[in-house]
Amino acid sequence: MLQLAIRCQPRVPLDPDELEGWLELEVKDLRAQAPHATVRLSRLTQGRPDAHLDIGWLIELELDPDEPLLAGDRLPQALRDMRLLGLQPTLLTPTPPTAHTNGQAA
């Protein structure tokens, strides 16, 4: 299984609930296009003594390497749409094993 994550941070002052609603629809569409994959959406918050600050969202994907979702344009389209809505998406991918790590987690 291939694991990817997209960290989304708001760049413009929009209602977080509106952005989250759009992200929920996007995740639902990604799940429909990759029914054997795992796609999760989490809201990221930072706790403070007086409040919790919303700092963005994390979309986690666990896909088979042969998944059509990876070969097509769907993920690049999702990233583009996130940027157009005022989010700053960051695609997080695993680093390939090196001679120093020998495939083991550091």
C-alpha positions in Angstrom: 0.0 0.0 0.0 1.1 3.5 -0.8 0.5 6.2 1.8 0.1 9.8 1.0 -1.2 12.8 2.9 -2.3 16.3 1.9 -2.0 18.9 4.6 -4.4 21.8 3.9 -3.9 25.2 5.5 -6.2 28.2 4.9 -4.5 31.1 3.2 -7.5 33.4 3.1 -10.0 34.4 5.8 -12.9 32.0 5.0 -15.2 30.2 7.3 -13.5 27.0 8.3 -16.8 25.2 8.3 -17.4 26.1 4.6 -13.9 24.9 3.7 -14.4 21.7 5.7 -17.7 21.1 3.9 -16.0 21.4 0.5 -13.2 19.0 1.7 -15.7 16.5 2.9 -17.3 16.5 -0.6 -13.9 16.1 -2.2 -13.0 13.2 0.1 -16.3 11.5 -0.7 -15.6 11.9 -4.4 -12.1 10.5 -4.0 -13.5 7.5 -2.1 -16.0 6.8 -4.9 -13.2 6.8 -7.5 -11.0 4.5 -5.3 -13.4 2.2 -3.5 -10.6 -0.1 -2.3 -8.5 2.7 -0.9 -8.7 4.3 2.5 -9.3 8.0 2.5 -9.6 10.0 5.7 -10.2 13.6 6.6 -9.1 15.1 9.9 -9.3 18.6 11.3 -6.1 19.9 12.7 -6.3 22.0 15.8 -3.9 23.5 18.3 -4.9 23.7 21.9 -4.4 26.8 24.0 -5.4 27.4 27.6 -8.2 29.7 26.5 -9.3 28.2 23.1 -8.6 25.7 20.3 -7.3 27.1 17.1 -8.2 25.5 13.8 -5.0 25.3 11.8 -6.1 23.2 8.8 -7.0 19.7 7.7 -5.2 16.5 6.8 -6.4 14.1 4.1 -4.8 10.7 4.4 -4.8 8.2 1.5 -3.8 4.6 1.5 -3.8 3.3 -2.0 -2.7 0.3 -3.9 0.2 1.3 -6.2 -2.0 0.2 -9.2 -4.9 2.4 -8.2 -6.3 4.4 -11.1 -6.6 7.4 -8.9 -2.8 7.7 -8.9 -2.5 7.3 -12.7 -5.1 9.8 -13.7 -5.5 13.6 -13.2 -7.9 13.4 -10.2 -5.3 14.1 -7.5 -3.7 17.0 -9.4 -7.2 18.4 -10.0 -8.0 18.2 -6.3 -4.8 20.0 -5.4 -5.5 22.7 -8.0 -9.1 23.2 -6.7 -7.8 23.4 -3.1 -5.5 26.3 -4.2 -8.3 28.0 -6.1 -10.5 27.9 -2.9 -7.8 29.6 -0.8 -6.1 26.6 0.7 -2.4 25.8 0.7 -2.2 22.1 0.1 1.1 20.3 0.8 1.5 16.8 -0.5 3.4 14.6 1.9 4.9 11.4 0.6 7.1 8.7 2.2 10.7 9.1 1.5 12.3 6.2 -0.4 14.6 3.9 1.6 18.3 4.9 1.4 21.5 3.0 2.1 21.7 4.7 5.5 18.2 3.6 6.7 18.1 0.2 4.8 14.4 0.6 4.6 14.0 1.0 8.3 12.3 4.0 10.0 14.8 6.5 11.4 
